[in-house]
Amino acid sequence: MSNKVPRIRFNGYSDAWEERKLGDEVLIVMGQSPNSENYTDNPNDHILVQGNADMKNGHVFPRVWTTQVTKQAEKNDLILSVRAPVGDIGKTDYDVVIGRGVAAIKGNEFIFQNLGKMKSDGYWTRYSTGSTFESINSSDIKEAIISIPRIEEQQKIGSFFKQLDNTIALHQRKLDLLKEQKKGYLQKMFPKNGAKVPELRFTGFADDWEERKFKDILKTYSFRSYLANASDNGKYEVIQQGDNPIVGYSDGIPFMNYKDIILFGDHTVSLYKPHSPFFISTDGVKILSADNFEGNYLYTTLERYKPDSQGYKRHFTILKNQELWFTRNMEEQQKVGSFFKQLDNNIALQQKKLSLLKDQKKGLLQKMFI
């Protein structure tokens, strides 16, 4: 098949795509930063877009304002980051002032999706300059080569991916809502502001909750007997700290009594409840339990009271001195723990759906563009 046509196409189109310079197809305006003394947090001033930090999920969101107008972009313009990270692309739903970290591009949905593919393909990294701070200039952008079909096909492709983006955005909003709901429940289902009972509570429970410090209730286990190197083969999981806890598998004698155990990431402030016997990969993973604490309830309690991250440091010392409220009633513990476990399952399911949609889009971008 000719490399001038994509692998997947809408019916009725067979012409080869043509290579063009981006600057010959769209108007490009490089940003110019206002003076810093003109920056404000007043929403009545002009929205300022300076770079990647002002874009989220393919859209500009207001974060900083300015009273000084330098270079401008209009509503529906495309915003391209030109300084590290290079190549991030978003749309603006507002008239905005653009700083020197971005460029404004007057392009259609096809151009927007094409620029997104170029970013994921690493196109701009090859042309960025600076050994410690990546950037691209006006010439790099204008001279960038893109392949384009006739305008009717551009419109069909653009419309298809816009609908896919809308679906992704809908699932992202559902995920964000679930996370916000969980955050609210963590606040309301544990006592606060000097109260001895939570604001929200399952019916049938009336006893006061108790206040302690974690060091008074937590039990720790030596990690040394359970350190293991991870491989692709093995019977038992090897756990690290962070958002991706399972790094591989190993054989040997693992930590067996896992049922009410929680693993705490000393550097990352991460939590993981193992589902089977396990090994750990580093001494930064703390093995924790608490007498008369049901496992899911202990996990939830740690989530509610764990310290904020303070960089790459040992957080377990901070955690030990953190005060907490808890109920000794095992039935209430089980209800609270099960409630948050189900909420976590829903969040994980929604995250899986979202990740699948993003992977599908990534694959389609490769097959429907050149």
N, C-alpha and C positions, 0 to 999 in steps of 0.2 A: 504493500500500500504506500502511496506517495506520502512523504512527510509534510506535505502542504495541506493535508486534510486531517481532521481529528478522527479518532477511532469510533466515536459515537456521534451521530448526527441526527437532526430532525429530518423527517421525510421531505423530499422535494428539493434538497440542496446537494449539489455535487461539485460545484466550482471549487477550484483550489483556493485556499486562503492566500492572501498577499502579505508580504513583510513590509512594515512601515516603521519609520522612526516615530516614537511617541510624540515628540514635539511637533511633528507634521500633522498629527491627528487631533491634538487637544491643546488648549491654552494652559500654560503653566506659569504660576506666579510664586516666586520664592519669598519666604517670609522675612520680616525684619522686626526685631524685638523692640518694644517700647522701652523707655527708660524705667528702671526698676522702681524708682520713686513714684511712678504712676500706677503701679499695681495696687489693686484694692480687693476687698471681699464684698463689694456692693453689687448686688444683682442688677441694679439699674444702670451700671456702667457697661462697657463693651466686653463681651466674653473674649478671653485671650486663649489661644491654642498654641502651646509651645513644643509639644512633642508627644511621645507615646503615653505619658502619664495622663494626658487629657483625652485619651480615647479608650473606650471599653466596648468589647463585643462588636467592633466595626462601626461605632458611632462616637461622635464627640460628646462629652458631657462637661457642663460648666464646672470649673474648679477655681479659676482665677479670673479676675476682671481687671480692666485697665481704663484709665481716662484718656490715654493717648492713642490715637489711631495712626498706625504706620501702614502696613500692607493688610488688605482685607480679603476675605473669602465670603462668598454669598451662600445662602441656604441651598442645600443639595450639592454643593461642591465636594469633591473628594479631597481628603487631607492625607498627605504622604509624609511620614517622618523621614527626615534627611540626616539626622544625627542619631547616634547609638540609642536604641536599636534602629538600624536603618531599614526602611521599607515597610513598616507597619502602615496599614491603610484603613481609613475610616471615612464616614460621611458626616457632614455637619447639617443639623436640622435648624441652624441659626445663622444669621450674619455674624461673622467673627473676625477678630484681629488675629493675624497669624505671625508668630514669632519666627526667629531664624532657625528653629529646630524642625520646621515643617515647610511644605510647599502645598499650594492649592492647585487642583487640577479640575478643569471643567470637562468631565467625562461622563459617559452614560453608564448604565449598569454593567454592560459588557466590559467596559474598560476597568470598572471597579473590581469585578471578579478576576479579570486578567492580571491586574496588579496584585491581587491577593495571591494568585498562583505563583507569580514571580517571587513574592516574598517567601512562600513555603518552599520554592525550588532553590532558594539561596542565591537568586540572581543578583541582588544588590550587593551582597557581601563581596562578590568578585570585583566589584567596581568601587567599593568604598575605599577611602584613603585614610591614612593615619594609623600608626601602629598601636596606639593606646586608646584612641577615640575615633570610632568609625564615623564617616560622613560621606555624603555624596553631594555633588554640586549641580548647578543648573544644566551644564553640558552633559553630565552623566544621565540626567533624567531625559533631556530632550533627545539624546542620541540613542536611548534604549530602543531595541528592536522588538516590536510586537507583531504577531500575525493576526490578521483580521479578515472576516468574511464580509459579504454585502450587508448593508444596514438592516435588512429584514431578518437575516439570520442572527445578527447581533442582538436584535430586539427579542427574538425567541429565546436565545440562550440567556440573556440578561433576565428576562421574566422568569424563566425556570429557576435560576439560582436565587433570585429575589424571594420567590415563594419558599424555597428550601431554607433560606436564611430566616424567613418569618417563622417557619416551623421550629428551627433551632432556637430562635429567640423566645418562642412560647415555652419550650421545654426548659430553657434557662431560667425564665421567670418562675416556673413551677418549682424548680430546684431552689432558687433563691428564697422563695416563699416558705418552703419546707424548712430551710435552714433558719430563717427568721422565726418561724413558729417554734422550733426547737429551742432557740435562744430565749424566747419568751417563757416557755415552759420551765426551762432550767431556773429562771429567776423566780417564777411564781410557785413552783412545787418544792422549794426549799425556803425555810424561814429567812426573813431579812428585816433590817431596821429594828433590831432588838426583839422581834417577835419570837415566840417559842414554838409556833406552828406555822406551816406554810399557808400562803394565800389560797392556793388550790390544793385540794386533798380528796382522796377517794373516800366515799362514804363508809361509815362504820369505824372510823379511827378518830380518837379524841385525845390521846395522851400527848403531853408535851414532848418535843424533840430535845435532844441533849447537845450541848456544845462542848467540843474538845479541840485539841490540836492534832494534826495528822500524826505527829510523832508519838502520841498517846495510843493510837489505835493500829497503825500500820505495822506489819511484819515484813521484813526483808529477808531474801534468801541469797546465799552466795552464788554468784554467777560462774565461778571458776570451773566447776565440774560440768558446766553445760555450754561452754564455748565450743564452737565448731566452725570449720570452713565450709562454705556453701558450695554445692555442685548441682548439676542437673539431675543427678540420681540420688536416691536415698529414700528412706521411709518417713523421716520426720522433718517438719519445717524448720528452717533456720531464720530467726527473726532479727531484724535491725530496727533502729528507731527511725521515725520519719513517716511520710505519707505512704510509702510503698514498703510495708514491713517485711514481706516474705521475699528473701533474697535467694533462696534455693533450698536444698534438702541435704540431709546427712543421715548416716547410720550410726549406731552406738547406743548408749544409754541416755535417753533424754530426760528432761524434767517431766515427771509423769503426772503428778497431782495438779492438773491444770484447771480444774473446774471453776474455782473461785479466784483464780490468779489474774492480775492485771500487770501488763508490762508498760513501764513508764520510760520515755526517752529523756534522759538527763539533760542532753543538749538541746533537743528539739521540742520538748514539752508535749510529745506525742503520747497517745494511749493506744493500747491494743489488747484485746481480750482473746487469748488463744483458744482454739476450738479442738485441739488435740495435743498430745505430748509434743515438746518442742526443744530446740536448741536456740541459743542466741549467738549473735555474730560479734558483739563488742561489749566491753565493760560499761558502755554508756546506756545499756538497757537494764533498768532496775526491775527485779522480780518482786512483786508486792502482793500481799493479801491482808485481810483484817479479820480477827476473830469475830464470829457472829455477824459477818457481812455477806450477804448473797452477792455473787459475782457481778451480775448486771447492775445491781444497786451500787456496789463499790465503784464500778466503772463510771456510772452516772455522777456519783458524788465527786469523784476526782475531776470529771469534766466541769462540774459546777464550780469547784474551788481551786483548780490548778492555777499557778501563777502565769502571768503574761510572759512571753519570751523576752529575755534580756540579752539576746545575742548568743554567741557560742560560749556558754558558761554552764556550770553545774547548777541545775535548777532544783534538784532534789532537796538540797539544804533549805531552799526557800519554801518548798512544798511542806517539809516537815513542820515548819513553824506556822503554817497557815491554819487558821481556825475554821472549823466546819460545824454544821448542824446535821444531825442524823437521827433517825428513829431506830429503836432497838426491836420494834415489832417486825418479826420476820415476814409475816403476811403482807404488811404494808411495804416492806422492802421489795418483796417479789412483785407486787403490783406496780410500784414505781419503776423498778428495773425493767420489767416486761414492757411497760408503756414506752420507755425511751428506746428499748431494743427494737420494738416495732417501728418507731419513728426513724431510727437509724436504717432499718431495712428499707423503708420507703425512700429515704434519701439516697441510699445506695442504688436502688432500682432506677430512680429518676436520673441519677448520675450516669448509669449504664446506658440508658436510652439516649441521653444527650451525647455521650461519647460515641455511640454507634452512629448517630446522625452526622456528627462532625467527621467521622471516618468515611462515611458514605460520600459526604460532600468533597472531601479531599480526593477520593478516588475518582469521582465524576469530573472534578477540575482537570485531572490528568488526562482523562479520556475525551473530554469535550472541548479542550483547548489544545493548541499546538505549543 
